[in-house]
Amino acid sequence: MMGIGAGVLVAGGAAGGYGYRRSLRLSSSEARQVEKAHFLVAGGSIGGLTVAARLLRGVPNAKVTVIEPRSVHHYQPGYTLVGAGVYKESDVLFDQGSLMQDEMRWVKDYVEAFEPEHNRVVTRGGERIDYDYLIVGLGVETDWDSTEGLSAALETPYAANIYDLKSSSKYWQLAKGFEGGDAVFTFPTGYVKCGGAPQKISFLSEDLWRSQGKRDRVNVHFHTPQAALFPAVPAVNEVVTPMMEKRGLNLHYRQALRAVDPSTRTAIFEQLDGNGGSRELRQHYDLLHAMPRFRTPAPLRNGPLTAEGIGGQLEVDRHTLQHKRFPNVFGVGDCAGTGAAKTAATIRKQAPVVVQNLFDAALGRSLSGVYDGASGCPLLTRYGRCMMFEFDYNGNLVNEWMYQPTKETRRWWQFKVHGLKRMYRHVMLNGWV
């Protein structure tokens, strides 16, 4: 009976997988029409490549060009695990060429300028590439100079940052060798790439020092300009905050990092009172994980595809991901000004919507894909424990039955460490989302 049951499961799974693969395909007549269009993808990281791969799942002969200068692809969701000593640097690196499908044309260059009024992108090398549809997936970059003194501090043996791969490795060395004092962690102002990462590394560091028997010699401080740890997801915030307080983390709210003085090992904050007033506060550190601000790449933030008041991000409709002024331009991932979390989990939800709407546009139909702001976070709260949750634009938890989002479990730790990278590499980057 067990053998029959297993056989039924295998057969059912195979049939389901085949059906799903078939569902990604357009009909022959639709495909022939889509094949006339040129889809240009600006950016060959997870957002751009997921969209490009899914386009080709739907129309295998589609004309898809990807502009990406790098030879090495970084699995950035793994940086936190490098900083925690769980991954090595090599664990988060892929050969970019191995991710580019044969059907894609790879332009190995930087985007220099967007010319949407001419349906054209100019590369740094001077190539002018025309398109029928443009997908912008340039991501965001860490602006190390946005915080005075931070770059200099990161050159000392007292500070590191997990948003840079080499600095992530440095942080692990500093954390495991830390003998005591003030350990200061900060959260930045503005939009944030993986907004849970600063909390994750502070929580894991506290757990590390506890396991090493050093916890009573370390004062852990977490400073955030926000009024709560997770203001976007109240249900999670209500659970995590008392849990962190019980573990003795000193939580400092409405404090924005403005400068670092590495000569005296001082972090300088602006204390916000919530009514427009502020005052300066200074915090000594013996170990510092300080966050600068983020920004989009120069061709986007200084070009015609952004708008006033959105921090240089791509101006898109937050539900269709279509540009508000140029209807043949779409956005995906961190660079898009949607207000959604800037994570790979967001891209997993956005990419199918973008592709559906690209096909609709190419076929002359009304856009049918709708993105509801869905994103997710594997919140590493201690070694071997993780909370997993998904949420929407309104901060509501979704799929609670599956994730049990307010519980720390070994299951989600194992999934974060061993499963997510496989999903990233073999599901998302192959267009199976």
C-alpha positions as CSV (number, residue, x, y, z in Angstrom):
1,M,0.0,0.0,0.0
2,M,2.9,2.3,0.8
3,G,4.4,1.6,-2.5
4,I,1.2,2.3,-4.3
5,G,0.8,5.6,-2.3
6,A,4.3,6.7,-3.2
7,G,3.7,5.9,-6.9
8,V,0.6,7.9,-6.9
9,L,2.4,10.9,-5.3
10,V,5.2,10.7,-7.8
11,A,2.9,10.4,-10.8
12,G,0.7,13.2,-9.4
13,G,3.7,15.4,-8.9
14,A,5.1,14.7,-12.4
15,A,1.7,15.5,-13.9
16,G,1.4,18.7,-11.9
17,G,4.9,19.7,-12.9
18,Y,4.2,19.0,-16.6
19,G,0.9,21.0,-16.3
20,Y,2.6,23.9,-14.7
21,R,5.3,24.0,-17.4
22,R,2.7,23.9,-20.1
23,S,0.8,26.7,-18.4
24,L,3.7,29.0,-18.8
25,R,3.6,28.7,-22.6
26,L,1.5,30.9,-24.8
27,S,-0.4,29.4,-27.7
28,S,1.4,29.1,-31.0
29,S,-0.4,32.1,-32.6
30,E,0.2,34.3,-29.5
31,A,3.9,33.2,-29.5
32,R,4.3,34.2,-33.1
33,Q,3.1,37.6,-32.4
34,V,5.2,38.1,-29.3
35,E,8.3,36.9,-31.3
36,K,8.1,40.1,-33.3
37,A,9.0,42.2,-30.3
38,H,12.4,42.8,-28.8
39,F,12.6,42.6,-25.0
40,L,15.5,44.4,-23.5
41,V,16.5,43.7,-19.9
42,A,18.6,46.3,-18.1
43,G,20.4,44.4,-15.3
44,G,21.4,40.7,-15.1
45,S,20.9,40.2,-11.4
46,I,18.0,38.1,-9.9
47,G,15.2,40.5,-11.0
48,G,16.3,40.9,-14.6
49,L,17.3,37.3,-15.1
50,T,14.1,35.9,-13.6
51,V,12.0,38.0,-15.9
52,A,14.2,37.1,-18.9
53,A,14.0,33.4,-18.1
54,R,10.3,33.4,-17.6
55,L,9.8,35.3,-20.9
56,L,11.6,32.4,-22.6
57,R,9.5,29.8,-20.8
58,G,6.4,31.4,-22.3
59,V,7.9,32.0,-25.7
60,P,11.1,30.0,-26.3
61,N,11.9,31.9,-29.5
62,A,11.4,35.4,-28.0
63,K,14.0,38.0,-28.7
64,V,15.5,38.8,-25.3
65,T,18.7,40.9,-24.7
66,V,20.2,41.3,-21.2
67,I,22.7,44.1,-20.4
68,E,24.9,43.0,-17.5
69,P,28.6,43.9,-17.0
70,R,29.6,41.5,-14.3
71,S,31.3,38.1,-14.8
72,V,30.5,37.0,-11.3
73,H,26.9,36.9,-9.9
74,H,26.5,37.4,-6.2
75,Y,23.8,35.6,-4.2
76,Q,23.3,38.6,-1.9
77,P,20.7,36.9,0.4
78,G,23.6,34.8,1.6
79,Y,25.7,37.8,2.8
80,T,24.2,37.6,6.3
81,L,25.2,34.0,6.6
82,V,28.7,34.9,5.6
83,G,28.8,37.5,8.3
84,A,27.5,34.9,10.7
85,G,30.1,32.3,9.8
86,V,27.7,29.9,8.3
87,Y,28.7,30.4,4.6
88,K,32.0,31.1,3.1
89,E,32.4,33.8,0.4
90,S,32.6,31.2,-2.3
91,D,29.2,29.9,-1.3
92,V,27.5,33.1,-2.6
93,L,29.2,33.4,-5.9
94,F,28.0,32.1,-9.3
95,D,29.6,32.3,-12.7
96,Q,27.4,34.9,-14.5
97,G,27.8,33.1,-17.8
98,S,26.3,29.9,-16.4
99,L,23.1,31.8,-15.6
100,M,22.6,33.2,-19.1
101,Q,20.4,31.0,-21.2
102,D,21.5,30.2,-24.7
103,E,18.5,32.0,-26.1
104,M,19.5,35.3,-24.4
105,R,21.8,37.8,-26.1
106,W,24.2,39.0,-23.4
107,V,25.6,42.5,-23.7
108,K,28.5,42.5,-21.3
109,D,28.5,46.3,-20.5
110,Y,27.1,48.9,-18.1
111,V,23.9,50.9,-18.8
112,E,25.1,54.5,-19.4
113,A,21.8,56.2,-20.3
114,F,18.1,55.6,-20.9
115,E,16.4,57.2,-23.9
116,P,12.8,56.1,-23.5
117,E,11.5,58.7,-26.0
118,H,13.5,56.9,-28.6
119,N,13.0,53.4,-27.2
120,R,16.7,53.0,-26.7
121,V,19.4,52.3,-24.1
122,V,23.0,53.5,-24.5
123,T,25.8,51.4,-22.9
124,R,29.0,52.7,-21.5
125,G,30.8,51.3,-24.5
126,G,28.7,53.4,-26.8
127,E,26.3,50.7,-28.1
128,R,22.8,52.0,-28.8
129,I,20.3,49.2,-28.3
130,D,16.7,49.7,-29.5
131,Y,13.8,47.9,-27.9
132,D,10.1,47.4,-28.1
133,Y,9.8,46.7,-24.4
134,L,12.3,47.5,-21.7
135,I,12.5,45.8,-18.3
136,V,14.6,47.7,-15.7
137,G,16.1,45.6,-13.0
138,L,19.2,47.5,-12.0
139,G,18.7,47.1,-8.3
140,V,20.1,49.5,-5.7
141,E,23.6,50.1,-4.4
142,T,25.0,50.9,-1.0
143,D,26.0,54.6,-0.7
144,W,28.9,54.4,1.6
145,D,29.5,58.1,1.5
146,S,26.0,59.0,2.7
147,T,27.2,58.8,6.3
148,E,30.1,61.0,7.3
149,G,33.1,59.0,8.5
150,L,31.6,55.6,7.8
151,S,34.0,54.6,5.0
152,A,37.0,55.5,7.2
153,A,35.5,53.6,10.1
154,L,35.1,50.5,7.9
155,E,38.9,50.6,7.3
156,T,39.6,50.1,11.0
157,P,39.5,46.8,13.0
158,Y,36.4,47.9,14.9
159,A,33.7,48.1,12.1
160,A,32.3,46.0,9.3
161,N,29.1,45.7,7.2
162,I,27.4,42.7,5.8
163,Y,26.1,44.5,2.7
164,D,29.6,44.1,1.2
165,L,30.9,40.5,0.7
166,K,34.5,41.2,1.9
167,S,33.2,43.2,4.8
168,S,30.9,40.4,5.7
169,S,33.8,38.0,6.1
170,K,35.6,40.7,8.1
171,Y,32.5,41.0,10.4
172,W,32.6,37.3,11.2
173,Q,36.2,37.5,12.2
174,L,35.5,40.6,14.4
175,A,32.4,39.1,16.0
176,K,33.8,35.7,16.9
177,G,36.9,37.3,18.4
178,F,35.0,40.1,20.2
179,E,35.8,40.0,23.9
180,G,33.4,42.6,25.2
181,G,32.3,46.2,25.3
182,D,29.7,48.1,23.3
183,A,28.5,46.4,20.1
184,V,26.5,48.9,18.1
185,F,24.1,48.0,15.2
186,T,22.2,50.6,13.2
187,F,19.3,50.7,10.7
188,P,19.4,53.3,7.9
189,T,17.0,56.0,6.8
190,G,15.3,55.9,3.4
191,Y,14.6,52.7,1.4
192,V,16.5,49.6,2.5
193,K,17.8,46.6,0.7
194,C,16.7,43.6,2.7
195,G,15.3,45.5,5.6
196,G,15.6,42.5,8.0
197,A,19.3,42.0,7.5
198,P,20.5,44.6,10.1
199,Q,18.3,42.9,12.7
200,K,19.4,39.4,11.7
201,I,23.1,40.1,12.2
202,S,22.5,41.8,15.5
203,F,20.4,38.9,16.8
204,L,22.8,36.3,15.5
205,S,25.8,38.1,17.0
206,E,24.0,38.3,20.4
207,D,23.4,34.6,20.2
208,L,27.0,33.9,19.2
209,W,28.4,35.8,22.2
210,R,25.9,34.0,24.5
211,S,27.1,30.6,23.2
212,Q,30.8,31.7,23.7
213,G,30.1,32.6,27.4
214,K,30.8,36.3,26.7
215,R,27.3,37.7,26.8
216,D,27.6,39.4,30.2
217,R,30.6,41.3,28.9
218,V,28.8,42.7,25.8
219,N,26.3,45.6,25.7
220,V,24.3,45.1,22.5
221,H,22.7,48.3,21.1
222,F,20.3,48.4,18.1
223,H,19.5,52.0,16.8
224,T,16.8,52.6,14.3
225,P,15.2,55.8,12.9
226,Q,11.8,54.0,12.9
227,A,9.4,53.8,15.8
228,A,9.5,50.0,15.9
229,L,11.7,47.1,14.8
230,F,9.2,45.9,12.1
231,P,6.7,48.8,11.7
232,A,5.6,47.4,8.3
233,V,4.4,44.1,9.8
234,P,2.8,44.8,13.2
235,A,2.0,41.1,13.9
236,V,5.7,40.2,13.7
237,N,6.8,43.3,15.5
238,E,4.5,42.4,18.5
239,V,6.3,39.1,18.9
240,V,9.9,40.0,18.0
241,T,10.2,43.2,20.1
242,P,9.6,41.5,23.6
243,M,11.7,38.6,22.5
244,M,14.7,40.8,21.8
245,E,14.1,42.8,25.0
246,K,14.1,39.6,27.0
247,R,17.5,38.7,25.5
248,G,18.9,42.0,26.7
249,L,19.3,44.0,23.5
250,N,19.1,47.7,24.1
251,L,16.6,49.0,21.5
252,H,16.9,52.7,20.6
253,Y,14.0,54.0,18.5
254,R,13.8,57.2,16.3
255,Q,17.6,57.5,16.2
256,A,19.2,58.1,12.7
257,L,22.9,57.6,12.2
258,R,24.4,60.9,10.9
259,A,28.1,60.4,11.3
260,V,30.9,58.1,12.7
261,D,34.1,59.4,14.3
262,P,36.5,56.5,14.0
263,S,39.3,58.3,15.9
264,T,37.2,58.1,19.1
265,R,35.0,55.2,18.1
266,T,31.8,57.2,18.4
267,A,28.6,56.8,16.4
268,I,26.7,60.1,16.2
269,F,22.9,59.9,16.0
270,E,20.1,62.4,15.4
271,Q,17.3,61.7,18.0
272,L,14.0,62.4,16.4
273,D,11.1,63.4,18.6
274,G,8.3,62.6,16.1
275,N,7.2,66.3,15.9
276,G,9.9,67.6,13.6
277,G,12.5,68.3,16.4
278,S,15.7,66.5,17.1
279,R,18.9,66.5,19.2
280,E,22.3,64.9,18.8
281,L,23.2,61.7,20.7
282,R,26.6,60.0,20.8
283,Q,27.2,56.3,21.4
284,H,30.7,54.8,22.0
285,Y,31.4,51.5,20.2
286,D,33.9,48.7,20.4
287,L,32.3,46.9,17.5
288,L,30.2,48.7,14.9
289,H,27.8,47.4,12.3
290,A,26.6,50.7,10.8
291,M,24.2,51.1,7.9
292,P,24.6,53.8,5.2
293,R,21.7,54.8,2.9
294,F,20.9,53.1,-0.4
295,R,20.5,54.6,-3.9
296,T,19.7,53.5,-7.4
297,P,22.5,53.5,-10.0
298,A,23.3,56.8,-11.6
299,P,21.7,56.2,-15.0
300,L,18.3,55.6,-13.3
301,R,18.4,58.2,-10.5
302,N,19.7,60.9,-12.8
303,G,17.8,59.9,-15.9
304,P,14.3,60.3,-17.4
305,L,12.7,57.2,-15.8
306,T,12.5,58.5,-12.3
307,A,10.4,61.3,-10.8
308,E,10.5,63.8,-8.0
309,G,10.0,62.5,-4.5
310,I,10.8,58.8,-5.0
311,G,14.5,58.8,-4.3
312,G,15.7,58.1,-7.8
313,Q,13.7,54.9,-8.1
314,L,11.9,53.8,-11.3
315,E,8.5,55.4,-11.5
316,V,6.0,52.5,-11.9
317,D,2.5,51.7,-11.0
318,R,2.8,49.6,-7.8
319,H,0.3,47.0,-9.0
320,T,1.1,46.5,-12.7
321,L,4.8,47.5,-12.5
322,Q,4.4,49.4,-15.7
323,H,6.0,52.8,-16.0
324,K,3.6,55.7,-15.4
325,R,4.8,57.7,-18.4
326,F,6.3,55.2,-20.8
327,P,3.9,52.3,-21.2
328,N,6.5,50.0,-22.9
329,V,8.8,50.2,-19.8
330,F,8.4,47.9,-16.8
331,G,10.3,47.5,-13.6
332,V,11.3,44.6,-11.3
333,G,13.0,44.3,-8.0
334,D,14.8,46.8,-5.8
335,C,15.0,49.7,-8.2
336,A,11.2,49.9,-8.7
337,G,9.5,52.6,-6.6
338,T,6.6,50.4,-5.4
339,G,7.0,50.7,-1.6
340,A,7.4,46.9,-1.4
341,A,10.3,45.3,0.5
342,K,13.5,45.1,-1.5
343,T,14.2,41.4,-1.4
344,A,14.5,38.4,-3.6
345,A,11.2,37.2,-2.2
346,T,9.6,40.3,-3.6
347,I,11.1,39.5,-7.0
348,R,9.7,36.0,-6.9
349,K,6.2,37.6,-6.7
350,Q,6.8,40.4,-9.1
351,A,8.4,38.6,-12.0
352,P,5.3,36.6,-13.0
353,V,3.3,39.8,-13.0
354,V,5.8,41.7,-15.1
355,V,5.9,38.8,-17.7
356,Q,2.2,38.5,-17.8
357,N,1.8,42.2,-18.5
358,L,4.6,42.2,-21.1
359,F,2.7,39.5,-23.0
360,D,-0.5,41.4,-22.6
361,A,1.1,44.5,-23.9
362,A,2.7,42.7,-26.8
363,L,-0.6,41.1,-27.7
364,G,-2.5,44.4,-27.5
365,R,-4.6,43.3,-24.5
366,S,-5.4,45.1,-21.3
367,L,-2.8,44.4,-18.5
368,S,-4.1,41.5,-16.4
369,G,-1.2,40.9,-14.0
370,V,-1.6,42.5,-10.5
371,Y,1.1,42.7,-7.8
372,D,-0.3,43.0,-4.3
373,G,3.0,43.9,-2.6
374,A,3.7,40.4,-1.5
375,S,7.1,39.8,0.0
376,G,8.7,37.6,2.6
377,C,11.5,37.5,5.2
378,P,13.4,34.6,6.8
379,L,14.2,36.3,10.1
380,L,17.2,34.6,11.6
381,T,16.7,35.1,15.4
382,R,19.5,32.8,16.6
383,Y,21.7,30.0,15.3
384,G,19.4,27.2,14.3
385,R,16.2,29.2,14.6
386,C,14.3,31.3,12.1
387,M,10.9,32.9,11.7
388,M,9.5,32.9,8.2
389,F,6.7,35.2,7.1
390,E,5.1,36.7,4.1
391,F,3.2,40.0,4.0
392,D,1.5,42.4,1.6
393,Y,1.3,46.1,0.9
394,N,-0.9,46.6,4.0
395,G,1.4,44.7,6.3
396,N,-1.0,41.8,6.6
397,L,0.5,38.4,7.1
398,V,-0.3,35.9,4.3
399,N,-0.1,32.1,4.2
400,E,0.1,32.0,8.0
401,W,-1.1,28.4,7.9
402,M,2.1,27.4,6.2
403,Y,4.7,29.6,7.8
404,Q,3.5,29.8,11.4
405,P,5.2,33.2,11.2
406,T,5.5,34.1,14.8
407,K,7.4,31.0,15.8
408,E,11.1,30.4,15.8
409,T,11.7,27.0,14.2
410,R,14.6,24.8,13.0
411,R,12.7,24.0,9.8
412,W,12.9,27.5,8.5
413,W,16.5,27.8,9.6
414,Q,17.3,24.8,7.5
415,F,15.3,26.2,4.6
416,K,17.1,29.5,4.7
417,V,20.6,27.9,4.9
418,H,20.1,25.0,2.5
419,G,16.9,25.5,0.5
420,L,16.6,29.2,-0.5
421,K,19.8,29.3,-2.5
422,R,18.7,26.2,-4.5
423,M,15.3,27.9,-5.1
424,Y,17.1,31.1,-6.2
425,R,19.5,29.2,-8.6
426,H,17.3,26.5,-10.0
427,V,13.8,27.9,-9.8
428,M,13.9,31.6,-10.1
429,L,16.9,32.0,-12.4
430,N,15.5,29.3,-14.7
431,G,12.1,31.1,-14.9
432,W,10.0,28.5,-13.1
433,V,8.3,31.1,-10.7
